[in-house]
């Protein structure tokens, strides 16, 4: 039960970092997806990169605590679900209109 609660907490933490990094991009990594005369569709990858950096930091802490075998699968599940839900909520996607 404790692992499930910690996984939910990590999921929320990853989702918050993904959203905050997408709204306030510190690195401005942008990838243009579609360009038309009326609008431009851009993906800002900062939130995704910050979420990945946080995941690596958490896994490194688990390695140092020698809990990799028991904790890393739960952390991986949390980061995958956070990435899927964040992309479903359109975190990082930006549309610039010409009008």
C-alpha positions as CSV (number, residue, x, y, z in Angstrom):
1,X,0.0,0.0,0.0
2,X,2.9,2.3,0.8
3,X,4.4,1.8,-2.7
4,X,1.1,2.7,-4.4
5,X,0.8,5.9,-2.4
6,X,4.4,6.9,-3.2
7,X,3.8,6.1,-6.9
8,X,0.8,8.4,-6.9
9,X,2.8,11.1,-5.2
10,X,5.6,10.7,-7.8
11,X,3.0,10.8,-10.6
12,X,1.6,14.1,-9.3
13,X,5.1,15.5,-8.9
14,X,6.1,14.5,-12.5
15,X,2.9,15.9,-13.9
16,X,3.4,19.2,-12.0
17,X,7.0,19.5,-13.3
18,X,5.9,18.7,-16.8
19,X,3.2,21.3,-16.7
20,X,5.4,24.0,-15.1
21,X,8.2,23.4,-17.5
22,X,5.8,23.7,-20.4
23,X,4.2,26.9,-19.2
24,X,7.4,28.6,-18.1
25,X,10.1,27.1,-20.4
26,X,13.6,27.8,-18.9
27,X,15.6,26.4,-21.8
28,X,13.3,27.3,-24.8
29,X,13.7,24.0,-26.6
30,X,11.0,24.3,-29.3
31,X,10.2,22.1,-32.2
32,X,8.0,23.4,-35.0
33,X,5.4,20.8,-35.9
34,X,3.2,22.5,-38.5
35,X,3.5,25.8,-40.4
36,X,0.6,27.1,-42.4
37,X,-0.2,30.7,-43.5
38,X,-2.8,31.0,-40.7
39,X,-1.0,29.4,-37.7
40,X,2.1,27.7,-36.5
41,X,2.0,24.7,-34.2
42,X,5.1,24.4,-31.8
43,X,6.0,21.8,-29.2
44,X,8.0,23.1,-26.2
45,X,10.0,20.2,-24.9
46,X,11.3,21.9,-21.7
47,X,8.7,20.3,-19.4
48,X,9.4,16.8,-20.8
49,X,13.2,17.3,-20.3
50,X,12.7,18.6,-16.8
51,X,10.5,15.6,-16.0
52,X,13.2,13.2,-17.4
53,X,15.9,15.0,-15.3
54,X,13.8,14.6,-12.2
55,X,13.2,10.9,-13.0
56,X,17.0,10.3,-13.4
57,X,17.6,12.1,-10.1
58,X,15.0,9.9,-8.3
59,X,16.5,6.8,-9.8
60,X,20.0,7.8,-8.7
61,X,18.7,8.3,-5.2
62,X,17.2,4.8,-5.3
63,X,20.5,3.4,-6.5
64,X,22.3,5.1,-3.6
65,X,19.8,3.7,-1.1
66,X,20.1,0.3,-2.8
67,X,16.4,0.1,-3.5
68,X,16.6,-0.1,-7.3
69,X,15.0,-3.5,-7.7
70,X,12.0,-2.6,-5.5
71,X,11.4,1.1,-6.2
72,X,12.6,1.7,-9.8
73,X,9.7,-0.1,-11.5
74,X,7.1,2.0,-9.6
75,X,9.0,5.2,-10.4
76,X,9.1,4.2,-14.1
77,X,5.3,3.5,-14.1
78,X,4.7,6.9,-12.5
79,X,6.8,8.8,-15.1
80,X,5.2,6.9,-18.0
81,X,1.7,7.7,-16.8
82,X,2.7,11.3,-16.2
83,X,4.1,11.7,-19.7
84,X,1.0,10.1,-21.2
85,X,-1.5,12.2,-19.2
86,X,0.6,15.4,-19.7
87,X,0.6,14.9,-23.5
88,X,-3.1,14.0,-23.4
89,X,-3.7,17.4,-21.6
90,X,-1.6,19.0,-24.4
91,X,1.2,20.2,-22.1
92,X,4.0,21.7,-24.3
93,X,1.9,22.3,-27.4
94,X,1.6,25.9,-28.4
95,X,-0.3,27.5,-31.3
96,X,0.8,30.8,-32.7
97,X,-1.9,32.5,-34.8
98,X,-1.1,35.0,-37.6
99,X,-4.4,36.9,-37.0
